[in-house]
C-alpha cells in the first residue's frame, strides 16, 4: 500500500475521530469547563506514561520486526511476537500492581486530590488488556493490514464518543476521567473480533524459553519509546503545572485546548506516519530510495499542514465557538505560534522516523531528552516575557530547532545525488 492510499484511509479514520471529537469537546466544555479540561490533560499524560511502561514500550519494535520478517521467516516472526506478549504480560502485571497500590498517591500527584484514586485502581486492573491490545495493533501495522487497522480505529472512535459523552453528562469530571480508561480496555474486544475476520499465518504462545535475541531487539526499541513518551508526557505535565502555578488551572485549560486542536487535525499525518512510514522505512536499505520516499511524503505532508494550520488560525474564533464555549475565548491568542510550531513539527517527523526505523537508539534518546528539556526551559523563559502566549512561542522555536537538527543529522540522505 502506497503513502497516498495510506493517507486517504488514515484521513477517513481521522474524519470519524474528528467528528466524534467535536461532540466530545463540546460536551466537556459545557459540563466541566476550562479547569476540567486541564485536569483531563494531566490524566491523559499520566495514562500515556502508564500504558507505555505497561506494555514494555515495545510497540514500534513489534511493528518494525514483524514488517522485516516476511512469510519466509515466519518462524522468527512468530517467536518475536511470542516474546512481545510475554514482555507485555510481565510489565503490565508489575505496573498494574504499582498503580493500584499507589492509587491515592498518583491521584494527589496528578489531579491535586485523592478523590479520584478509584480511577487509578481501575487503570491498574485493566492495564493488561490495554497492553495486549497495543501489541495486537502493532502486529497488524507491521503486516500492513492497514484496512483492518483503520476499521478498528473508527469503531474505537465511535465507542469513545458514546461512552465519554454519557459518563461526562451523568457524572461530570469523574465520568470523563473514567471513560478514558474504560475505552482503552474495551478496544481489545474489537481487535480480537477483527483478528477473527482476517486470515493471518500467525502461531505463537507465551513461552519464557525463546531465544533472548528477540527480547534484546524489542527492548532496544522499548528504551526509545519509553524515553519519547516519558519525556514528552512528563514535559507536558511540568508545563501544565507551571501554568497552574503561574496563572491558574483555567489558563492550563486554555493551553490544553489549543494543544488538543493541534493533536486532532494532525492525526491524519501522525497516523499515516505510524501505519505507513515506520514499516516502509524499515524495509528500505538504499539511500536513494530513502530520499525518494521522504520527498514523496513531504509533497503530501507539508502542503496539507500549511493549508490546515493557516485555515485553523483564520477561523479560530469560529472553531472556539464550535468546539468549546465563549468561556474559552481567551485562548484565541495562542493559535498563531501553535500553528507555526505544528508545521515545523511535521516537517521534522519524516526525518525523525528514520531514527526509529533504523534503530538509532542513542541518537533518538539523546534528541528526545534534549528537546524535551529545551521545551520546558524555553516555556519558562517565554512565559516570563510574554505571559501565557509564551508557551506557544517556546513550542514553535523548539520545533524549528529540532527540524534543523534533523536536517543536519540526515544531510547525507537529503542531499544525496540522484
C-alpha positions as CSV (number, residue, x, y, z in Angstrom):
1,X,0.0,0.0,0.0
2,X,1.5,3.4,-1.0
3,X,1.7,6.5,1.0
4,X,-1.1,8.4,-0.6
5,X,-3.5,5.5,-0.1
6,X,-2.5,5.2,3.5
7,X,-3.1,8.9,3.9
8,X,-6.5,8.5,2.4
9,X,-7.5,5.7,4.7
10,X,-5.9,7.5,7.7
11,X,-7.9,10.5,6.7
12,X,-11.2,8.5,6.7
13,X,-10.4,7.3,10.2
14,X,-9.4,10.8,11.3
15,X,-12.6,12.3,10.0
16,X,-14.6,9.9,12.2
17,X,-12.3,10.7,15.1
18,X,-12.6,14.5,14.5
19,X,-16.4,14.3,14.3
20,X,-16.6,12.4,17.5
21,X,-14.0,14.8,19.0
22,X,-16.2,17.7,18.1
23,X,-19.1,16.3,20.1
24,X,-16.8,15.2,23.0
25,X,-15.1,18.6,23.2
26,X,-18.4,20.5,23.2
27,X,-19.8,18.3,26.0
28,X,-16.7,18.6,28.1
29,X,-16.6,22.4,27.6
30,X,-20.2,22.7,28.6
31,X,-20.2,20.4,31.6
32,X,-16.7,20.8,33.1
33,X,-15.2,24.0,31.5
34,X,-11.5,25.0,31.1
35,X,-10.4,23.8,34.5
36,X,-11.8,20.3,33.9
37,X,-10.0,20.2,30.5
38,X,-6.8,21.0,32.3
39,X,-7.3,18.0,34.7
40,X,-8.2,15.7,31.7
41,X,-4.9,16.8,30.1
42,X,-3.0,15.9,33.2
43,X,-4.6,12.4,33.4
44,X,-4.1,11.8,29.7
45,X,-0.4,12.4,30.0
46,X,-0.2,10.1,33.0
47,X,-2.2,7.5,31.1
48,X,0.2,7.7,28.2
49,X,3.1,7.0,30.6
50,X,1.5,4.1,32.4
51,X,0.2,2.3,29.2
52,X,3.6,2.7,27.6
53,X,5.5,1.3,30.5
54,X,2.8,-1.3,31.0
55,X,3.4,-3.0,27.6
56,X,7.2,-2.6,27.9
57,X,7.2,0.2,25.3
58,X,7.8,-2.2,22.5
59,X,5.1,-1.2,20.0
60,X,7.5,0.3,17.5
61,X,9.8,-2.7,17.8
62,X,7.0,-5.1,17.1
63,X,5.9,-3.2,14.0
64,X,9.4,-2.9,12.7
65,X,10.4,-6.6,13.1
66,X,7.0,-8.0,12.0
67,X,7.5,-5.9,8.8
68,X,11.0,-7.2,8.3
69,X,10.3,-10.9,9.0
70,X,8.2,-11.9,6.0
71,X,6.4,-15.2,5.3
72,X,9.7,-16.9,4.6
73,X,10.9,-16.0,8.1
74,X,7.5,-16.8,9.7
75,X,9.2,-18.9,12.5
76,X,11.3,-15.9,13.6
77,X,8.3,-13.6,13.3
78,X,6.1,-15.8,15.5
79,X,8.9,-16.2,18.1
80,X,9.3,-12.5,18.2
81,X,5.6,-12.0,18.7
82,X,5.5,-14.5,21.5
83,X,8.4,-12.7,23.2
84,X,6.4,-9.4,22.8
85,X,3.4,-10.8,24.5
86,X,5.5,-12.2,27.4
87,X,7.1,-8.8,27.9
88,X,3.7,-7.0,27.9
89,X,2.3,-9.6,30.3
90,X,5.1,-9.2,32.9
91,X,5.3,-5.4,32.6
92,X,1.5,-4.8,32.8
93,X,1.2,-7.0,35.9
94,X,4.0,-5.2,37.7
95,X,3.0,-1.7,36.7
96,X,-0.7,-2.5,37.3
97,X,0.0,-3.5,40.9
98,X,2.1,-0.4,41.5
99,X,-0.7,1.7,40.1
100,X,-3.3,0.0,42.3
101,X,-1.2,0.2,45.5
102,X,-0.2,3.8,44.8
103,X,-3.6,5.0,43.6
104,X,-4.1,7.6,46.3
105,X,-0.6,8.9,45.8
106,X,-0.9,9.2,42.0
107,X,-4.3,10.8,42.3
108,X,-2.9,13.5,44.6
109,X,0.2,14.0,42.4
110,X,-1.5,14.2,39.0
111,X,-5.0,15.6,39.9
112,X,-4.2,17.5,43.1
113,X,-6.7,15.4,45.2
114,X,-7.1,11.8,46.4
115,X,-10.8,11.9,45.4
116,X,-10.1,10.2,42.1
117,X,-8.0,7.3,43.4
118,X,-10.6,4.8,42.2
119,X,-9.8,5.7,38.6
120,X,-6.2,4.8,39.1
121,X,-7.2,1.5,40.7
122,X,-9.3,0.6,37.7
123,X,-6.5,1.6,35.4
124,X,-4.2,-0.8,37.2
125,X,-6.7,-3.7,36.9
126,X,-7.3,-3.2,33.2
127,X,-3.8,-2.4,32.2
128,X,-3.1,-5.9,30.9
129,X,-5.9,-5.7,28.4
130,X,-4.7,-2.3,27.2
131,X,-1.2,-3.7,26.8
132,X,-2.3,-6.8,24.8
133,X,-4.4,-4.6,22.6
134,X,-1.4,-2.4,21.7
135,X,0.6,-5.5,20.8
136,X,-2.1,-6.8,18.5
137,X,-2.4,-3.4,16.8
138,X,1.4,-3.2,16.3
139,X,1.3,-6.7,14.6
140,X,-1.5,-5.5,12.2
141,X,0.6,-2.4,11.4
142,X,3.7,-4.5,10.7
143,X,1.8,-6.9,8.5
144,X,0.4,-3.8,6.6
145,X,-3.2,-4.8,7.4
146,X,-4.0,-1.1,7.1
147,X,-7.6,-1.5,6.3
148,X,-8.3,-3.6,9.4
149,X,-6.2,-1.3,11.4
150,X,-8.2,1.7,10.3
151,X,-11.5,-0.1,10.9
152,X,-10.5,-0.8,14.5
153,X,-9.7,2.9,14.9
154,X,-13.0,4.0,13.5
155,X,-15.0,1.7,15.8
156,X,-12.9,2.8,18.7
157,X,-13.7,6.4,18.0
158,X,-17.4,5.8,17.9
159,X,-17.2,3.8,21.1
160,X,-15.2,6.5,22.8
161,X,-17.8,9.1,21.7
162,X,-20.7,7.1,23.2
163,X,-19.1,6.2,26.5
164,X,-17.4,9.6,27.1
165,X,-20.4,11.7,26.3
166,X,-22.7,9.6,28.5
167,X,-20.3,9.4,31.5
168,X,-19.5,13.1,31.3
169,X,-23.1,14.2,31.2
170,X,-24.0,11.9,34.0
171,X,-21.0,12.2,36.3
172,X,-19.1,15.3,35.2
173,X,-15.3,15.3,35.5
174,X,-15.3,11.9,37.3
175,X,-17.2,10.3,34.4
176,X,-14.9,12.0,31.8
177,X,-11.8,10.6,33.6
178,X,-13.2,7.1,34.0
179,X,-14.2,7.0,30.3
180,X,-10.6,7.5,29.2
181,X,-9.7,4.2,30.9
182,X,-12.8,2.2,30.1
183,X,-12.5,2.9,26.3
184,X,-8.8,1.9,26.4
185,X,-9.5,-1.5,27.9
186,X,-12.7,-2.3,25.8
187,X,-10.9,-1.8,22.5
188,X,-9.2,-5.2,22.9
189,X,-12.6,-6.8,22.2
190,X,-12.9,-5.0,18.9
191,X,-9.3,-6.0,18.0
192,X,-9.9,-9.7,18.8
193,X,-13.1,-9.7,16.6
194,X,-11.1,-8.1,13.8
195,X,-8.4,-10.8,14.0
196,X,-11.0,-13.5,13.6
197,X,-12.3,-11.8,10.4
198,X,-8.9,-11.9,8.6
199,X,-6.7,-14.9,8.0
200,X,-3.2,-14.5,9.3
201,X,-0.4,-17.1,9.3
202,X,0.5,-16.5,12.9
203,X,1.1,-19.1,15.6
204,X,2.6,-18.0,18.8
205,X,2.5,-18.8,22.5
206,X,3.7,-17.1,25.7
207,X,6.9,-19.1,26.4
208,X,9.8,-18.0,28.5
209,X,12.3,-20.2,26.7
210,X,12.6,-18.2,23.4
211,X,15.9,-17.0,22.3
212,X,17.0,-13.9,24.2
213,X,17.9,-12.1,21.0
214,X,14.2,-11.3,20.4
215,X,13.9,-9.7,23.8
216,X,17.1,-7.7,23.1
217,X,15.7,-6.5,19.8
218,X,12.4,-5.4,21.3
219,X,13.9,-3.9,24.4
220,X,16.2,-1.8,22.3
221,X,13.1,-0.2,20.8
222,X,11.5,-0.2,24.3
223,X,14.1,2.2,25.5
224,X,13.5,4.6,22.6
225,X,9.7,4.6,23.0
226,X,9.9,4.8,26.8
227,X,12.2,7.9,26.6
228,X,9.9,9.5,24.0
229,X,6.7,9.0,25.9
230,X,8.0,9.7,29.3
231,X,9.9,12.8,28.3
232,X,7.0,14.1,26.2
233,X,4.3,13.4,28.7
234,X,6.3,14.4,31.7
235,X,7.2,17.7,30.0
236,X,3.6,18.5,29.3
237,X,2.7,17.7,32.9
238,X,5.5,20.0,34.1
239,X,4.5,22.8,31.7
240,X,0.8,22.5,32.8
241,X,1.8,22.6,36.4
242,X,4.0,25.7,35.7
243,X,1.0,27.4,34.1
244,X,-1.2,26.5,37.0
245,X,1.3,27.9,39.5
246,X,2.0,31.0,37.3
247,X,-1.7,31.6,36.5
248,X,-4.4,29.1,37.3
249,X,-5.9,25.8,36.2
250,X,-8.2,27.8,33.9
251,X,-5.2,29.1,31.8
252,X,-3.9,25.5,31.8
253,X,-7.2,24.5,30.3
254,X,-6.8,27.1,27.5
255,X,-3.3,25.8,26.6
256,X,-4.6,22.2,26.8
257,X,-7.5,23.1,24.5
258,X,-5.3,24.6,21.7
259,X,-2.9,21.6,22.1
260,X,-5.9,19.4,21.7
261,X,-6.8,21.1,18.4
262,X,-3.3,20.6,17.1
263,X,-3.5,16.9,18.0
264,X,-6.8,16.5,16.3
265,X,-6.0,18.0,12.9
266,X,-2.6,16.4,12.8
267,X,-4.0,13.0,13.4
268,X,-4.2,12.3,9.6
269,X,-0.5,12.8,9.3
270,X,0.7,11.1,12.5
271,X,-1.5,8.1,11.8
272,X,0.0,7.8,8.4
273,X,3.5,8.1,9.9
274,X,2.9,5.2,12.3
275,X,0.9,3.0,9.8
276,X,3.0,3.5,6.7
277,X,6.3,5.2,7.4
278,X,7.7,3.0,10.1
279,X,7.3,-0.3,8.3
280,X,8.2,1.2,4.9
281,X,11.4,2.9,6.1
282,X,12.3,-0.3,7.9
283,X,12.2,-2.1,4.5
284,X,14.4,0.3,2.6
285,X,18.2,-0.1,2.8
286,X,19.3,2.1,-0.2
287,X,19.9,5.8,0.4
288,X,18.5,6.9,-2.9
289,X,15.2,5.1,-2.2
290,X,15.0,6.5,1.3
291,X,15.4,10.0,-0.1
292,X,12.7,9.4,-2.7
293,X,10.3,8.1,-0.1
294,X,10.9,11.1,2.2
295,X,10.5,13.6,-0.6
296,X,7.2,11.9,-1.7
297,X,6.0,12.2,1.9
298,X,6.9,15.9,2.0
299,X,4.9,16.6,-1.1
300,X,1.8,15.3,0.7
301,X,2.6,16.4,4.3
302,X,3.8,20.0,4.0
303,X,1.0,21.4,1.8
304,X,-1.6,19.8,3.9
305,X,-0.2,21.0,7.2
306,X,0.3,24.5,5.8
307,X,-3.2,24.9,4.5
308,X,-4.8,23.3,7.6
309,X,-2.8,25.4,10.0
310,X,-3.5,28.6,8.2
311,X,-7.2,27.8,7.9
312,X,-7.4,27.0,11.6
313,X,-5.7,30.3,12.5
314,X,-8.0,32.3,10.3
315,X,-11.1,30.5,11.6
316,X,-10.0,30.3,15.2
317,X,-13.0,32.3,16.6
318,X,-15.5,30.1,14.9
319,X,-13.6,27.0,15.9
320,X,-13.6,28.1,19.6
321,X,-17.4,28.5,19.4
322,X,-18.0,25.2,17.7
323,X,-15.6,23.1,19.8
324,X,-15.9,24.9,23.1
325,X,-17.9,27.8,24.5
326,X,-17.5,31.6,24.8
327,X,-15.7,30.9,28.1
328,X,-12.7,29.8,26.1
329,X,-12.3,33.0,24.0
330,X,-9.1,33.9,25.8
331,X,-7.3,31.1,24.1
332,X,-7.6,32.8,20.7
333,X,-4.2,34.4,21.1
334,X,-2.5,31.0,21.4
335,X,-3.2,29.9,17.9
336,X,-0.6,31.7,15.7
337,X,2.6,30.3,17.1
338,X,1.0,26.9,17.9
339,X,0.2,26.5,14.2
340,X,3.7,27.6,13.2
341,X,5.1,25.1,15.6
342,X,2.9,22.3,14.2
343,X,4.3,23.0,10.7
344,X,7.9,22.7,11.9
345,X,7.0,19.6,13.9
346,X,5.5,17.7,10.9
347,X,8.4,18.8,8.7
348,X,10.9,17.2,11.1
349,X,9.0,14.0,11.7
350,X,9.7,12.4,8.3
351,X,13.4,12.5,9.2
352,X,12.9,11.7,12.8
353,X,11.2,8.5,12.0
354,X,14.4,7.3,10.4
355,X,15.9,7.1,13.8
356,X,13.2,4.6,14.9
357,X,13.2,2.7,11.6
358,X,17.0,2.3,11.6
359,X,17.2,1.6,15.3
360,X,19.4,4.6,16.0
361,X,18.8,4.2,19.7
362,X,21.4,6.5,21.2
363,X,20.7,9.4,18.8
364,X,16.9,9.1,19.3
365,X,17.2,9.1,23.1
366,X,19.6,12.0,23.1
367,X,17.5,14.2,20.9
368,X,14.2,13.3,22.8
369,X,15.7,14.2,26.1
370,X,17.5,17.4,24.9
371,X,14.4,18.8,23.1
372,X,12.1,17.9,26.0
373,X,14.3,19.8,28.3
374,X,14.7,22.8,26.0
375,X,10.9,23.0,25.5
376,X,10.4,23.3,29.3
377,X,13.2,25.8,29.7
378,X,12.0,27.9,26.7
379,X,8.5,27.8,28.1
380,X,9.6,29.2,31.4
381,X,11.6,31.9,29.7
382,X,8.9,33.0,27.2
383,X,6.2,32.8,29.8
384,X,8.1,35.3,31.9
385,X,8.4,37.6,28.8
386,X,5.1,37.2,27.1
387,X,2.7,35.5,29.5
388,X,0.6,32.5,28.5
389,X,1.2,33.0,24.8
390,X,4.9,32.5,25.5
391,X,4.1,28.7,25.8
392,X,3.4,28.7,22.1
393,X,6.4,30.8,21.3
394,X,8.5,28.2,23.0
395,X,6.8,25.4,21.2
396,X,7.4,26.9,17.7
397,X,11.1,27.7,18.4
398,X,11.8,24.3,19.9
399,X,10.3,22.5,16.9
400,X,12.3,24.7,14.5
401,X,15.5,23.8,16.3
402,X,14.5,20.2,16.2
403,X,13.9,20.4,12.4
404,X,17.3,22.0,11.9
405,X,18.9,19.2,14.0
406,X,17.2,16.5,11.9
407,X,18.3,18.1,8.6
408,X,21.9,18.2,9.8
409,X,21.8,14.7,11.1
410,X,20.4,13.2,7.9
411,X,22.0,15.5,5.4
412,X,23.6,12.5,3.6
413,X,20.1,11.3,2.8
414,X,18.5,14.7,2.0
415,X,21.3,15.9,-0.3
416,X,22.4,12.6,-1.9
417,X,23.0,12.9,-5.6
418,X,20.4,11.3,-7.8
